[in-house]
């Protein structure tokens, strides 16, 4: 408990210090207001990841030995992802591919340090293929790197990524605790407390941003505990952690599919039609039109938190039931698609009605009482 409180307090103090000293490092750390995915109104430090890393390191000496055995290789393995993201935060010149490779390298490094790779997904054919170590390592690196980049994609509004990630760590920690894995539960809660320390300064006023470094660090750590949970607890399948992380996973998957179908658009090209951006423009700004833009920004995150909490709650409730987990993931994906369609087309999808009309018999005029058609 002392380590958890220390992670929160140290991260909070580091965030406040970075905000108060931005006149000294702002020429490197400030995020401008120009760009298709920028919704803040003033230049803001985007090095919140540095504060989170400092908070976790400060809590390290106070952590339980079993927690340290998990946390130490995680922090070391996460260094490539964090450094690549931090370099982008201060230089704005690191490309998408190098950052993706850096996050995948963190996954490979984590396997090399721990010997753990994802082999227990809940899909028999895939699990059979993952018995081959090279395939398991490649799958692990892809999963961890993909989730790290997914967290970076949802980092668009004050509190959106930080709050969502804290909820996901909390859910995985609860599942681990219920299965007797106190070390993993403690590790999740310690990292979640660091994210909450950052959140105090980030939400709702956005005094500091997570940045690519923070998003990649938290995303990698989230991906690794999502792998450790089923690997350390065989009664839990990979569907549980997939459902916990459904929001960023669905966001990056749908975004890739949407952009790849658009002519002349690269999947890595930023745009303004991510789900959280649509919620901001068509829900938050209409519900509180007279509030300052910064409050509308923070209000948007409440919807993402609600969706994350729904997915995480279902995963916690049915962690030992692969069938219910699969059904819940499908339901959450359908809910995502329906809401996205409603926000982009301004009406709920009418697939059933349209299909029924295509196959319905032609309509005939009703006959009058006498049985003869009207002239």
Secondary structure, 3 states (H helix, E strand, C coil): CHHHHHHHHHHHHHHHHHHHCHHHHHHHHEECCCCCCCCCCCCEECCHHHHHHHHHHHHHCCCCHHHHHHHHHHHHHCHHHHHHHHHHHHHCCCCHHHHHHHHHHHHHHHHHHHCCCCCCCCCHHHHHHCCCHHHHHHHHHHHHHHHHHHHHHCCCCCCHHHHHHHHHHHHHHHHHHHCCCHHHHHHHHHHHHHHHHHHHHHCCCCCECCHHHHHHHHHHHHHHHHHHHHHHCCCCCHHHHHHHCHHHHHHHHHHHHHHHHCCCCCCCCCCCCCHHHHHHHHHHHHHCCCCCHHHHHHHHHHHHHHHHHHHHHHHHHCCCCHHHHHHHHHHHHHHHHHHHHHHHHCCCCCHHHHHHHHHCCCCCCCCCCCCCCCC
